[in-house]
Amino acid sequence: MLVDRYKRGIANFIGATVRNSSETADLSQETFLRAYAHIATFNPQLGKFSTWIYQIARNVIRTHLAKSLRSPQLQELASDQSLEAALPDLSPQGDPAGGVLREEAERELRAALAELPERTRAVLALRYFDNMEYQTIARTLGLSLGNVKTLIHRGKIALTKKLGERERRAIDALPAAPQKGGSDAVLFV
């Protein structure tokens, strides 16, 4: 009876996040299996059944997404294609120019970050280098959640300005290109 009542809503809820219909069906079934297995933990005094089962569905989706991020996507190789040719070479030797550009971009980012106030720099570093959640940052630094959100928002704006300033200074430092028809021009006849 409960499955009949909630199956359409749960499937729509899951389908909004997981676009594959077979995965949606599997995750819906997983939701109902978990609900059945843990029905004894449902407490009507804490909330409605619909809230409880949608929370289970949300947890099923989170687990699925976390697993899909960790596990590589499988691809079929053509019969004439080798595994070495199909996989990109991510080593610095495989793309030396890309590695140099990434290192330069990271150096510029860290230099611009160093120009920001200490609290802003700490919040941005915890969020983007350590992948900390806002609430964890707030507890770690002893700040309110609203303060962390404000610091991150303002910090991103300030960091964007700093990076823009650094880029403009780098462009201004480049030697000027010779003008057409000037003394540095070479004519070929």
N, C-alpha and C positions, 0 to 999 in steps of 0.2 A: 504494500500500500504506500509506504514512504517513497519507494523508488518511483512508482507511478506519479506521485505528487511532485517530486523534485527533479526527475531525470531531465526534463526539457530545460529548466532553469540552470541546472548544474552544467549541462552540455553547452548551453549558450555562454555561460560564465567562463568556462574553460576554453571554448572556441574563440572567445575574444582575444585570448593570449596566444593559444596554440592554433595555428591556421590549418594544420593538417587534420583532416576529418578522422582518419584512423587513429591518430594520437589522441584526438579529442574523445573518441569513444573509449579508448583504453584508459585514459585518465579519469573519465567519468566513472567507469567501472571500478577503478582503483579507489576513487572517493567513496563509493557506496560500500566497497569491501572494508575499507578502514572504519567507516561509520558503524557497520555491523559488528566488526571486531571490538570496537570500543564503545558500544552503545551503553554499557554500564557506567561509563564515565560522564554521560550526559546528565546535567543537573538543570532541570527546568527553572529552578530558582535563580540561576545565574543568567539565563537568557532563553530566547526562543530556539526551537529545534532548527529552524531555517538558518539562523545566525551560526549555529554550531556546525552544521553540515557545509555551509559556504566557507567557513574557516578551514575545515578539513580540505575542501577543494583548493583553497588558496595555498595550503601547505603542500598538497600534491603537485600543484603547478610549480611552486618554488623548487621542490625536489627535482622535478623533471627538468626544469631549465638549468639548474645547477649541474645535473648529470650531463645534459647535452652540451654544456660549455666545456666540461672536463673531457668528454670522450670525443675523439676525432670523427668527422663525418666520413663514412665509407663511400668510395667511388669505384666503379668498375673500370678496369683498365682495358683499353683496346688490345686486341691480340698482338698488334705490332708495336705496342708501347711498353717500355720498361718502367719499373718503379722509380729508378733514378731520374728518368726524364719527366715523370709526372710530378715529383716532389720539388718544390722550390728550394733552392739552396739559401738558407737563412744565415749562414755563417758570414762573418766579416769578409772572408776571402771570396765568397760567392758574389757579393755586391759591395766592393770596396768604396765606391762613390756614395752609395746609400748609407753605409756605415759612418763615413766621414760626415755626411750631412746630418745624420741623427745625432752624432756626438756634438757637432757644432750647435745644433738646435737646442740640445740639452744644456750645453754650456751657457748659451744665451738666456735660456729660461731660468737657470739657477742664478745667473748674475742679476737678472731683473728681479727675481724673487728676493735676493739679498738686499735690494734697495727698499723693500717694503718694511713697515713697522714690524717689530718682533712678534706680536700676537697674531697679526694677519699672516705673517710668514709661517708661523707654527701651525695655524689652522689649515692653511692651504697645503702645507707639506703633509700633515696627517691625513687630509682628505684625498689628495691626489697621488702622493708617493706611497703612502701606507694603506690606501683604500679603506680608511676608517669611516664608519657610519657617523652621521651628525651627532646622534645621542652619545656615542662612545667618545667622540671628540669633546663634547660638553663635559662628560664625567672626567675624562683624562685631564682637561685643563681647568676644571672647576668653574666653567662658564654655564650660562643658561643656554638652552637650545636656541632661543631666539637670537642671542648674541652670536652664537656660532654661525647661524644662517646669515646674519647681517655681515659678519666678518668675511665669510666666504664670498658673498655677493659683491661687497665692496672691494675685496681683494682681487677678484677676477677682473673687475673694471680697472683697478689700479695697475694690475699686472699687464693688461692689454695696452694701457697707455705707456707703461715703461718699455714694453717690447717695441711699440711703435716708435718711441723716441730713440731707442737704440738702433732701430732699422734706419731711421732718417739720418742719424749721425753717421752710420756706416756708409750710406749712399752719398752723403755730402763729402765724406773723406775720399771717395773714389776720384781718380784723376779725370778731368773733363775730356770728353771725346773730341777729336779734331773735327773742325767744321769743314763742310764741303767747299772745295775751291781754295782752302787755306794753304799756308806754306807747307803743311805736312802732307798734303794730298799728293798722290802719285797718279799720273795719267798714263793709261796704256792706249797706244794707237795701233 
